[in-house]
């Protein structure tokens, strides 16, 4: 079983340009092409890490949710090690 879920987003042209720039940047850092989906997942992983390392999430359950989600995301890393 794949375990993936399709997610539909409605994005503005500026947000689409941001994803395109993110994809180009992550591809550069990764030194190989990554898909926009891979780049977004890398950005989510980075955001979760920043919440853990750089910010004090005041709610303990939210803090645990962030940590668990980041750890689970990394444990099943299927995005070709595209990371920031």
N, C-alpha and C positions, 0 to 999 in steps of 0.2 A: 504494500500500500504506500502511496506517495506521501500522504500526510499534509498536502498543501491545500490551501483554501484560496479561491480567487477573491480579490478585493478590488472593488471599483471605486476610483476616486474621480472627482470632478475638480480639475485644477485650472487655475488661471494661466494665461500665457507666461506670466512672470514666474509662476511656480514650475511650469514645464521647462523654462529656460534654466531655472535653478537646478532641476534634476539633470538636465543635459550637462551643465557645468560640473555638477557633482560627479556624474559618470566620467567625464573627461579627467577630472582631478584624481578620482580613485584609480582609474586606469593608469594614469601616470605614476602614482605612488606604487601601484601593484606591478608596474612594468609589463602589463598585458591588458588586453581589452576585457572589460567587464560590462555586463548588461546594466541597464538602468535599474532593474530589480535588485541586482547584486549591490549596486552602489547605494540604493536606499537602505538595504539591510545593513550594510557597513555603517551608514550614518546612524541608524537606530542603535546598533551596538555601541557606537561611539557616544551617542547621547546618554545611553544607560550607564556607561562607564563614567562619564562626566558627572552624572547625578550621584553616583557612588563616591567618586574620588574628590570632587571639587565642591559639592554642595551638601548641605545638611538638610535632607528631606525630613521635615518635622514629624510627620506621622510615621510611627514605627511599622505599621502594616504596609503602608505605601513603600517605605524604604526596603522592607523585605521583598515586596513584590518586584521592585526594580532589580534588586540583587539576584533573585531567583530567575527572573526573565533573562537577564544578561548571561547568567551562568548556563541556562538551558540553551540559549541562542548559540553560545560558544561551543557547548558540548556536541551539538548536532550540526556543526558548521558545514553547510552544503554549498556555500557560496564561493568556493574556490579560494578560500583564505583572503578574500577581498576585505581588507580592514584598513582603518585609518589610524 
